Amino acid sequence: MRRSTVLYHYEIRRIRKIEEAISRDRIADALHNDRRRSFWIEVRKIRNTQSAVSSVIDVCNDADIIAHLFAREI
């Protein structure tokens, strides 16, 4: 049972490395073939690092009330 768990986790790590290699190859090919593409825009697309601003805090959804909540905490 312990050996099968070790093998399972090994395979997960191996597959993740393969997926990362495929992703790196795709971005390299895309940037090489189309010089107009920006490297950092492509990296942001892969990482999907768009931060969302919450519109509801402590059951309040009005911007002024949320600002007062944060001002009161200081």
Backbone torsions as a table, in degrees:
resi	resn	phi	psi	omega
1	MET	NA	-41.9	179.7
2	ARG	-65.8	-39.9	179.5
3	ARG	-64.9	-40.7	179.6
4	SER	-66.1	-35.5	176.7
5	THR	-65.4	-42.4	178.3
6	VAL	-63.1	-44.7	179.1
7	LEU	-63.5	-39.1	178.9
8	TYR	-60.9	-48.5	-178.8
9	HIS	-68.2	-33.4	175.6
10	TYR	-62.2	-44.7	179.6
11	GLU	-64.9	-38.0	177.3
12	ILE	-61.2	-46.3	178.9
13	ARG	-62.3	-41.1	-179.5
14	ARG	-64.3	-42.6	-180.0
15	ILE	-67.0	-39.7	177.1
16	ARG	-62.1	-41.0	177.9
17	LYS	-63.3	-40.4	178.8
18	ILE	-64.7	-43.1	178.6
19	GLU	-62.3	-40.9	178.1
20	GLU	-64.8	-39.2	178.6
21	ALA	-64.7	-41.2	177.7
22	ILE	-62.6	-43.0	179.4
23	SER	-63.2	-43.6	178.6
24	ARG	-62.9	-41.4	179.2
25	ASP	-64.5	-40.9	179.7
26	ARG	-64.2	-44.6	-179.1
27	ILE	-67.1	-38.2	179.0
28	ALA	-64.3	-43.5	178.2
29	ASP	-63.9	-42.5	-178.6
30	ALA	-64.5	-42.4	-179.6
31	LEU	-71.6	-34.1	179.6
32	HIS	-70.2	-39.7	-176.6
33	ASN	-80.4	-25.8	-178.7
34	ASP	-129.8	97.4	-174.9
35	ARG	-67.5	-15.5	-178.5
36	ARG	-76.1	-16.0	-177.5
37	ARG	-76.2	142.2	179.6
38	SER	-92.3	134.5	-179.0
39	PHE	-60.3	-48.2	-174.5
40	TRP	-70.6	-29.9	175.1
41	ILE	-66.1	-40.9	178.3
42	GLU	-65.4	-39.3	178.2
43	VAL	-63.9	-41.6	178.1
44	ARG	-62.9	-37.1	177.6
45	LYS	-63.2	-41.5	-179.1
46	ILE	-68.8	-45.9	-177.8
47	ARG	-75.7	-23.0	-179.5
48	ASN	54.8	56.2	-174.7
49	THR	-99.4	54.0	174.9
50	GLN	-96.7	117.8	-179.2
51	SER	-89.7	133.6	-179.2
52	ALA	-98.3	140.6	177.8
53	VAL	-92.7	128.2	-179.0
54	SER	-73.2	137.9	179.2
55	SER	-102.7	-4.1	179.3
56	VAL	-130.2	121.9	176.9
57	ILE	-134.8	126.2	-178.4
58	ASP	51.1	45.6	176.9
59	VAL	65.6	13.1	177.2
60	CYS	-106.3	136.3	179.3
61	ASN	-123.3	7.1	176.8
62	ASP	-94.0	133.3	-175.4
63	ALA	-61.4	-38.8	180.0
64	ASP	-66.0	-41.6	-179.6
65	ILE	-67.4	-39.4	178.2
66	ILE	-64.2	-40.2	177.8
67	ALA	-62.3	-41.0	178.4
68	HIS	-66.7	-35.9	176.5
69	LEU	-60.5	-45.3	179.3
70	PHE	-69.7	-36.3	179.0
71	ALA	-66.5	-35.4	-179.4
72	ARG	-70.2	-30.3	-179.0
73	GLU	-70.9	-23.3	-176.2
74	ILE	-77.9	NA	NA
